[in-house]
Each structure stands twice: as structure tokens, then as C-alpha cells.
Amino acid sequence: MAMDKVVAVGLLTQRDLDLLGAGFARMYPVDACEVFQDLISKLDQVPPVGQPLSHDLQRS
């Protein structure tokens, strides 16, 4: 039996999963742990796609 190829990995919130609905069947929860804290802190600083960067707002 052939295995499906992994084509994407993402960090999703529960809201993201709710929006994706039942069609999004495979997810692997990550428990809160210190191993990922630095990465998550940096990702929290990244603006959403299509949103201006904070330094761009200061120039306006």
C-alpha cells in the first residue's frame, strides 16, 4: 500500500481547524511545551499575509 506524500506542514489554531471543517481529517496536536516556545514567539510576531508591517504603519 503506497503512502501519501507530505506536501505541507502548518501550525493551526483551533479556529483554523474549525474553518477547514471535517474535510481536514489529519492533524497532530502539539502539547504546550518549552521546546517550541522560541519558535512560536517568533511566529507570533509575523504579520498575517496582506497586512502591513508595523514599521510600514509608522511611516504613514
PyMOL commands that place a pseudoatom at each C-alpha (Angstrom):
pseudoatom trace, name=CA, resn=MET, resi=1, chain=A, elem=C, hetatm=0, pos=[0.000, 0.000, 0.000]
pseudoatom trace, name=CA, resn=ALA, resi=2, chain=A, elem=C, hetatm=0, pos=[1.509, 3.336, -1.090]
pseudoatom trace, name=CA, resn=MET, resi=3, chain=A, elem=C, hetatm=0, pos=[1.762, 6.131, 1.473]
pseudoatom trace, name=CA, resn=ASP, resi=4, chain=A, elem=C, hetatm=0, pos=[0.581, 9.649, 0.707]
pseudoatom trace, name=CA, resn=LYS, resi=5, chain=A, elem=C, hetatm=0, pos=[3.381, 12.177, 0.212]
pseudoatom trace, name=CA, resn=VAL, resi=6, chain=A, elem=C, hetatm=0, pos=[3.568, 15.024, 2.729]
pseudoatom trace, name=CA, resn=VAL, resi=7, chain=A, elem=C, hetatm=0, pos=[3.082, 18.266, 0.813]
pseudoatom trace, name=CA, resn=ALA, resi=8, chain=A, elem=C, hetatm=0, pos=[2.640, 20.765, 3.659]
pseudoatom trace, name=CA, resn=VAL, resi=9, chain=A, elem=C, hetatm=0, pos=[3.162, 21.221, 7.367]
pseudoatom trace, name=CA, resn=GLY, resi=10, chain=A, elem=C, hetatm=0, pos=[1.434, 24.005, 9.237]
pseudoatom trace, name=CA, resn=LEU, resi=11, chain=A, elem=C, hetatm=0, pos=[0.700, 25.430, 12.644]
pseudoatom trace, name=CA, resn=LEU, resi=12, chain=A, elem=C, hetatm=0, pos=[-3.031, 25.928, 13.017]
pseudoatom trace, name=CA, resn=THR, resi=13, chain=A, elem=C, hetatm=0, pos=[-5.261, 27.278, 15.752]
pseudoatom trace, name=CA, resn=GLN, resi=14, chain=A, elem=C, hetatm=0, pos=[-8.468, 25.550, 16.786]
pseudoatom trace, name=CA, resn=ARG, resi=15, chain=A, elem=C, hetatm=0, pos=[-10.318, 28.278, 14.863]
pseudoatom trace, name=CA, resn=ASP, resi=16, chain=A, elem=C, hetatm=0, pos=[-8.350, 27.352, 11.719]
pseudoatom trace, name=CA, resn=LEU, resi=17, chain=A, elem=C, hetatm=0, pos=[-9.358, 23.711, 12.151]
pseudoatom trace, name=CA, resn=ASP, resi=18, chain=A, elem=C, hetatm=0, pos=[-12.995, 24.716, 12.676]
pseudoatom trace, name=CA, resn=LEU, resi=19, chain=A, elem=C, hetatm=0, pos=[-12.932, 26.738, 9.432]
pseudoatom trace, name=CA, resn=LEU, resi=20, chain=A, elem=C, hetatm=0, pos=[-11.361, 23.862, 7.495]
pseudoatom trace, name=CA, resn=GLY, resi=21, chain=A, elem=C, hetatm=0, pos=[-14.137, 21.582, 8.698]
pseudoatom trace, name=CA, resn=ALA, resi=22, chain=A, elem=C, hetatm=0, pos=[-14.486, 17.822, 8.631]
pseudoatom trace, name=CA, resn=GLY, resi=23, chain=A, elem=C, hetatm=0, pos=[-12.647, 17.526, 5.308]
pseudoatom trace, name=CA, resn=PHE, resi=24, chain=A, elem=C, hetatm=0, pos=[-9.398, 18.250, 7.132]
pseudoatom trace, name=CA, resn=ALA, resi=25, chain=A, elem=C, hetatm=0, pos=[-9.011, 14.888, 8.798]
pseudoatom trace, name=CA, resn=ARG, resi=26, chain=A, elem=C, hetatm=0, pos=[-5.324, 14.537, 9.682]
pseudoatom trace, name=CA, resn=MET, resi=27, chain=A, elem=C, hetatm=0, pos=[-3.819, 16.761, 12.317]
pseudoatom trace, name=CA, resn=TYR, resi=28, chain=A, elem=C, hetatm=0, pos=[-1.412, 16.067, 15.114]
pseudoatom trace, name=CA, resn=PRO, resi=29, chain=A, elem=C, hetatm=0, pos=[-1.850, 18.229, 18.233]
pseudoatom trace, name=CA, resn=VAL, resi=30, chain=A, elem=C, hetatm=0, pos=[1.279, 19.624, 19.834]
pseudoatom trace, name=CA, resn=ASP, resi=31, chain=A, elem=C, hetatm=0, pos=[1.188, 19.922, 23.597]
pseudoatom trace, name=CA, resn=ALA, resi=32, chain=A, elem=C, hetatm=0, pos=[2.344, 23.169, 25.106]
pseudoatom trace, name=CA, resn=CYS, resi=33, chain=A, elem=C, hetatm=0, pos=[5.994, 22.665, 25.903]
pseudoatom trace, name=CA, resn=GLU, resi=34, chain=A, elem=C, hetatm=0, pos=[9.099, 24.789, 26.178]
pseudoatom trace, name=CA, resn=VAL, resi=35, chain=A, elem=C, hetatm=0, pos=[10.796, 23.118, 23.194]
pseudoatom trace, name=CA, resn=PHE, resi=36, chain=A, elem=C, hetatm=0, pos=[8.753, 25.173, 20.706]
pseudoatom trace, name=CA, resn=GLN, resi=37, chain=A, elem=C, hetatm=0, pos=[8.366, 28.383, 22.764]
pseudoatom trace, name=CA, resn=ASP, resi=38, chain=A, elem=C, hetatm=0, pos=[11.116, 30.344, 20.968]
pseudoatom trace, name=CA, resn=LEU, resi=39, chain=A, elem=C, hetatm=0, pos=[9.766, 29.378, 17.545]
pseudoatom trace, name=CA, resn=ILE, resi=40, chain=A, elem=C, hetatm=0, pos=[6.159, 30.180, 18.488]
pseudoatom trace, name=CA, resn=SER, resi=41, chain=A, elem=C, hetatm=0, pos=[7.175, 33.547, 19.967]
pseudoatom trace, name=CA, resn=LYS, resi=42, chain=A, elem=C, hetatm=0, pos=[8.879, 34.500, 16.697]
pseudoatom trace, name=CA, resn=LEU, resi=43, chain=A, elem=C, hetatm=0, pos=[5.957, 33.265, 14.600]
pseudoatom trace, name=CA, resn=ASP, resi=44, chain=A, elem=C, hetatm=0, pos=[3.558, 35.329, 16.727]
pseudoatom trace, name=CA, resn=GLN, resi=45, chain=A, elem=C, hetatm=0, pos=[5.461, 38.431, 15.544]
pseudoatom trace, name=CA, resn=VAL, resi=46, chain=A, elem=C, hetatm=0, pos=[4.923, 37.689, 11.848]
pseudoatom trace, name=CA, resn=PRO, resi=47, chain=A, elem=C, hetatm=0, pos=[2.046, 39.750, 10.403]
pseudoatom trace, name=CA, resn=PRO, resi=48, chain=A, elem=C, hetatm=0, pos=[-0.718, 37.948, 8.527]
pseudoatom trace, name=CA, resn=VAL, resi=49, chain=A, elem=C, hetatm=0, pos=[-0.317, 37.809, 4.747]
pseudoatom trace, name=CA, resn=GLY, resi=50, chain=A, elem=C, hetatm=0, pos=[-1.612, 41.010, 3.182]
pseudoatom trace, name=CA, resn=GLN, resi=51, chain=A, elem=C, hetatm=0, pos=[-1.236, 43.045, 6.381]
pseudoatom trace, name=CA, resn=PRO, resi=52, chain=A, elem=C, hetatm=0, pos=[1.242, 45.922, 6.538]
pseudoatom trace, name=CA, resn=LEU, resi=53, chain=A, elem=C, hetatm=0, pos=[4.332, 45.513, 8.687]
pseudoatom trace, name=CA, resn=SER, resi=54, chain=A, elem=C, hetatm=0, pos=[4.388, 47.601, 11.871]
pseudoatom trace, name=CA, resn=HIS, resi=55, chain=A, elem=C, hetatm=0, pos=[7.330, 49.714, 10.608]
pseudoatom trace, name=CA, resn=ASP, resi=56, chain=A, elem=C, hetatm=0, pos=[5.318, 50.467, 7.427]
pseudoatom trace, name=CA, resn=LEU, resi=57, chain=A, elem=C, hetatm=0, pos=[2.463, 51.788, 9.575]
pseudoatom trace, name=CA, resn=GLN, resi=58, chain=A, elem=C, hetatm=0, pos=[4.816, 54.178, 11.360]
pseudoatom trace, name=CA, resn=ARG, resi=59, chain=A, elem=C, hetatm=0, pos=[5.830, 55.795, 8.037]
pseudoatom trace, name=CA, resn=SER, resi=60, chain=A, elem=C, hetatm=0, pos=[2.233, 56.628, 7.076]
for i in range(1, 60): cmd.bond("trace and resi %d" % i, "trace and resi %d" % (i + 1))
show_as sticks, trace
zoom trace
